[in-house]
Amino acid sequence: MADHLSRRKFLKGASAGAAGLSLAAKPASFLVGQTTPANQRLALLGGKPVRTEPFPAWPVIENNDRKAWSEILESRRWSRLGGRYVAEFEKSWAEKLGARYVLATASGTSALATALNALEVGPGDEVIVPPYTFVATVNVVLLQHALPVFVDTDRETSQIDARKIEAAITGRTRAVLPVHLGGSVADMDTILKVTRPRSIPVVEDACQSHLAEWRHKKVASIGDMGCFSFQASKNLNCSEGGALVTNNPELMRISRSFHNAGRYYSVDADQNVVSSRGPGFSYERNGDNRRLTEFQGVLLLTQLARLEEQARRREQNAAYLKQLLKEIPGVTPQRIYDGCTRHAYHIFMCRYDSEAFGGLPRRRFLQAMRAEGIRCSGGYRPLNKEPFLKATLESRAFRSIYSARQLAELEERNHCPENDKLCQEALSFSQTTLLGTRSDLDQIVEAIRKIHGQAAELARAPLSYDDPLA
């Protein structure tokens, strides 16, 4: 995992067979309040690492994956056009979510772009987004030549601060795009309370939150549209892929056409496709090729069979890790909104308090954790301050659409001070960390305890460990 958390990078490690839970794990109290022995010096200071074995490998590969992949290969029906597995997955995923329609796409980014096209987001429009997320959330807005309006982060939850959305709405607001970051859920009650009276569509970016719930309803089925990613690091994955979810038949009809080159679709009363051709090559709109392949569709079907069991394991291990972290000041797990009745734990997110570690900078803490054999990330950087954003807004295309005054006003509106603070204190662990044993989690906290006990010495020591953070 790179310095900053990415949807494109994931932990690799040992066999997935190590992923079972150890029910006879030691209690959290054995980890704290002890004096670290001399031979247990920090690895960064020349001691022995807490952990030398990698965490469980991802993705998990089982015989049903191999068999299904081979069948697709031999069938020679590799495209969803003429195939059946992508359609079967769409039906299964819709049933799992309790949604009417699912459209599989080439990626999570493709799903988001398809949704914005279905809503006719375009030049002159504004889309409200969070500043703490993967860049795709913003990229899809810019691809429509619309303006991303950043609403500050709730630092305790790492989600968009829904209480601040109303103040960001203008007559040009075309959509609100909240992200259910890390497997948790944004405050959908407040978001819908603000948007529904104004008839502003809500597109849920659920790319990291497979099976997460808000008040016992699956995410992506709550707003007008929702999107998932099945990229290689995701809890449900097929290397690259995504899905658009909606309960609105017209939005699904438009989305289906857009993702298949703008082709004409004839559907019955239940929105089942009757014909996708019309007379000859028939097109009803502009479009793109955002289709998923049969290889990916069948992998999603085989992995779907074990998604629930893996989700429960992450939930149980996350609860255990939270209990352990209560024993050590300075590393605080993210707060979860009361309405979030299920957390998917794609990322276990925390905040780091350097003062509790004697002023030890987060950068040095991360280096020490990695030296102890624990992969830990510093999270995202503030998207609203990324240089590419300014360069895009100053490009020829955007300058031909928006006046200098409009762009200057946007820059002034896009200050997010709480997010700036979060980006300086965030810590996170990958979902593969939570697929291990409870002994694995004990080692995470043991490493933190070692750093806490030797933080003063670590702060004074010169860097001698080869780490990209150095």
Backbone hydrogen bonds, N-H to C=O, Kabsch-Sander energy under -0.5 kcal/mol:
donor,donor_aa,acceptor,acceptor_aa,energy
9,K,6,S,-1.1
14,A,55,F,-1.1
18,A,15,S,-1.7
19,A,16,A,-1.8
20,G,17,G,-0.6
23,L,21,L,-0.8
25,A,22,S,-0.9
30,F,27,P,-1.4
31,L,28,A,-2.1
32,V,29,S,-0.7
36,T,34,Q,-0.5
40,Q,37,P,-1.8
41,R,38,A,-0.8
45,L,42,L,-1.4
46,G,43,A,-1.6
47,G,42,L,-2.8
48,K,39,N,-0.6
51,R,372,E,-2.2
57,A,14,A,-2.6
65,D,62,E,-1.0
66,R,62,E,-1.6
67,K,63,N,-2.7
68,A,64,N,-2.1
69,W,65,D,-2.5
70,S,66,R,-2.1
71,E,67,K,-2.0
72,I,68,A,-1.9
73,L,69,W,-2.2
74,E,70,S,-2.4
75,S,71,E,-1.6
76,R,72,I,-1.1
76,R,73,L,-0.7
77,R,72,I,-0.5
78,W,76,R,-1.1
80,R,292,L,-0.6
82,G,80,R,-1.0
83,G,80,R,-0.8
88,E,84,R,-1.9
89,F,85,Y,-2.5
90,E,86,V,-2.5
91,K,87,A,-2.0
92,S,88,E,-2.4
93,W,89,F,-3.2
94,A,90,E,-2.0
95,E,91,K,-2.0
96,K,92,S,-2.2
97,L,93,W,-2.0
98,G,94,A,-1.4
99,A,94,A,-2.3
101,Y,246,T,-1.8
103,L,244,L,-2.7
105,T,242,G,-2.9
106,A,290,R,-1.7
108,G,241,G,-0.6
111,A,107,S,-1.8
112,L,108,G,-2.2
113,A,109,T,-2.7
114,T,110,S,-2.5
115,A,111,A,-2.2
116,L,112,L,-2.2
117,N,113,A,-2.0
118,A,114,T,-2.3
119,L,115,A,-1.6
120,E,117,N,-1.4
121,V,116,L,-2.6
124,G,145,H,-0.7
125,D,122,G,-2.2
126,E,172,R,-2.4
127,V,147,L,-2.5
128,I,175,A,-2.2
129,V,149,V,-2.5
133,T,131,P,-0.8
137,T,134,F,-1.4
138,V,135,V,-1.1
139,N,135,V,-2.8
140,V,136,A,-2.2
141,V,138,V,-0.6
142,L,138,V,-2.1
143,L,139,N,-2.5
144,Q,140,V,-0.7
144,Q,141,V,-0.7
145,H,142,L,-1.9
146,A,141,V,-2.0
147,L,125,D,-2.7
149,V,127,V,-2.7
149,V,147,L,-0.5
150,F,148,P,-0.6
151,V,129,V,-2.2
154,D,159,Q,-3.1
155,R,153,T,-1.0
157,T,154,D,-1.2
158,S,154,D,-2.4
159,Q,154,D,-0.6
161,D,152,D,-2.8
162,A,160,I,-1.4
164,K,161,D,-2.3
165,I,162,A,-1.1
168,A,164,K,-0.6
168,A,165,I,-1.4
169,I,165,I,-0.7
169,I,166,E,-1.1
173,T,170,T,-1.5
174,R,126,E,-3.3
175,A,126,E,-1.1
176,V,201,P,-2.2
177,L,128,I,-3.2
180,H,205,D,-2.6
181,L,179,V,-1.4
183,G,180,H,-0.9
184,S,181,L,-1.8
188,M,186,A,-1.9
191,I,187,D,-2.0
192,L,188,M,-2.6
193,K,189,D,-1.9
194,V,190,T,-1.5
195,T,191,I,-2.2
196,R,192,L,-2.2
198,R,195,T,-0.7
199,S,195,T,-0.5
199,S,196,R,-1.4
200,I,195,T,-2.1
203,V,176,V,-2.5
203,V,201,P,-0.5
204,E,202,V,-0.6
204,E,225,M,-2.9
205,D,178,P,-2.9
205,D,203,V,-0.6
206,A,204,E,-1.2
206,A,227,C,-2.1
209,S,206,A,-2.1
212,A,209,S,-1.7
213,E,342,R,-2.0
214,W,217,K,-2.9
215,R,213,E,-0.5
215,R,339,G,-3.2
217,K,214,W,-1.2
219,V,212,A,-2.3
221,S,218,K,-1.3
224,D,202,V,-1.5
225,M,202,V,-1.9
226,G,245,V,-2.2
227,C,204,E,-2.5
228,F,243,A,-2.5
230,F,241,G,-3.4
232,A,239,S,-2.0
233,S,7,R,-0.5
234,K,231,Q,-2.5
238,C,230,F,-2.9
240,E,238,C,-1.6
242,G,105,T,-2.0
243,A,228,F,-1.7
244,L,103,L,-2.9
245,V,226,G,-3.0
246,T,101,Y,-1.7
247,N,224,D,-0.5
252,M,248,N,-2.0
253,R,249,P,-2.3
254,I,250,E,-2.3
255,S,251,L,-2.3
256,R,252,M,-2.8
257,S,253,R,-1.8
258,F,254,I,-2.7
259,H,255,S,-2.5
260,N,256,R,-0.5
260,N,257,S,-1.2
261,A,258,F,-0.8
261,A,288,D,-3.3
262,G,257,S,-2.4
263,R,257,S,-0.8
263,R,260,N,-1.5
264,Y,282,S,-2.0
266,S,275,S,-3.4
268,D,272,N,-2.1
271,Q,268,D,-2.1
274,V,266,S,-3.4
275,S,266,S,-1.8
280,G,278,G,-0.6
282,S,277,R,-0.8
282,S,280,G,-1.1
284,E,262,G,-2.7
285,R,262,G,-1.1
288,D,258,F,-3.2
290,R,259,H,-2.6
290,R,288,D,-0.9
294,E,78,W,-2.7
295,F,78,W,-0.6
297,G,293,T,-2.3
298,V,294,E,-2.5
299,L,295,F,-1.5
300,L,296,Q,-2.2
301,L,297,G,-1.7
302,T,298,V,-2.2
303,Q,299,L,-2.4
304,L,300,L,-1.9
305,A,301,L,-0.8
306,R,303,Q,-1.6
307,L,303,Q,-0.6
307,L,304,L,-0.6
308,E,304,L,-0.5
310,Q,306,R,-2.0
311,A,307,L,-2.5
312,R,308,E,-2.3
313,R,309,E,-1.8
314,R,310,Q,-2.3
315,E,311,A,-2.3
316,Q,312,R,-2.5
317,N,313,R,-2.5
318,A,314,R,-2.6
319,A,315,E,-2.2
320,Y,316,Q,-1.8
321,L,317,N,-2.6
322,K,318,A,-2.4
323,Q,319,A,-1.6
324,L,320,Y,-1.9
325,L,321,L,-2.3
326,K,322,K,-1.1
327,E,324,L,-1.6
328,I,325,L,-1.4
331,V,328,I,-0.8
332,T,351,R,-2.4
334,Q,349,M,-2.7
335,R,156,E,-3.6
340,C,337,Y,-1.7
341,T,213,E,-0.7
341,T,339,G,-1.2
342,R,213,E,-1.2
344,A,183,G,-3.0
346,H,182,G,-1.5
347,I,182,G,-2.6
348,F,429,F,-2.8
349,M,347,I,-0.9
350,C,427,L,-3.2
351,R,332,T,-2.0
352,Y,425,E,-3.7
353,D,330,G,-2.6
354,S,352,Y,-0.7
356,A,353,D,-0.8
357,F,354,S,-1.2
358,G,355,E,-1.5
359,G,354,S,-2.7
360,L,354,S,-0.8
360,L,357,F,-1.1
365,F,361,P,-2.1
366,L,362,R,-2.7
367,Q,363,R,-1.8
368,A,364,R,-2.3
369,M,365,F,-2.4
370,R,366,L,-2.2
371,A,367,Q,-2.1
372,E,368,A,-1.5
373,G,370,R,-1.6
374,I,369,M,-2.4
375,R,373,G,-0.6
376,C,374,I,-0.6
377,S,428,S,-2.7
378,G,3,D,-1.5
383,L,131,P,-2.1
383,L,381,R,-0.6
385,K,382,P,-1.6
386,E,383,L,-1.5
389,L,386,E,-1.1
390,K,386,E,-1.0
391,A,387,P,-2.2
392,T,388,F,-2.4
393,L,389,L,-2.4
394,E,390,K,-1.4
395,S,392,T,-1.6
399,R,395,S,-2.5
400,S,396,R,-1.5
401,I,397,A,-0.7
401,I,398,F,-0.7
402,Y,398,F,-3.0
407,L,403,S,-2.1
408,A,404,A,-2.1
409,E,405,R,-2.5
410,L,406,Q,-2.1
411,E,407,L,-2.0
412,E,408,A,-1.8
413,R,409,E,-2.1
414,N,410,L,-1.6
415,H,412,E,-0.7
420,D,416,C,-1.9
421,K,417,P,-1.7
422,L,418,E,-2.2
423,C,419,N,-2.5
424,Q,420,D,-0.5
424,Q,421,K,-1.2
425,E,421,K,-0.7
425,E,422,L,-1.3
426,A,422,L,-1.8
427,L,350,C,-2.4
428,S,377,S,-1.7
429,F,348,F,-1.9
431,Q,346,H,-1.2
433,T,430,S,-1.3
434,L,430,S,-0.6
434,L,431,Q,-0.7
435,L,432,T,-1.3
436,G,433,T,-0.9
441,L,437,T,-1.3
442,D,438,R,-2.2
443,Q,439,S,-1.7
444,I,440,D,-1.4
445,V,441,L,-1.9
446,E,442,D,-2.3
447,A,443,Q,-2.2
448,I,444,I,-1.8
449,R,445,V,-2.7
450,K,446,E,-2.2
451,I,447,A,-2.1
452,H,448,I,-2.7
453,G,449,R,-2.4
454,Q,450,K,-1.3
455,A,452,H,-0.7
458,L,454,Q,-2.5
459,A,455,A,-2.3
460,R,456,A,-1.2
461,A,457,E,-1.4
467,D,465,Y,-1.1
470,A,467,D,-2.2
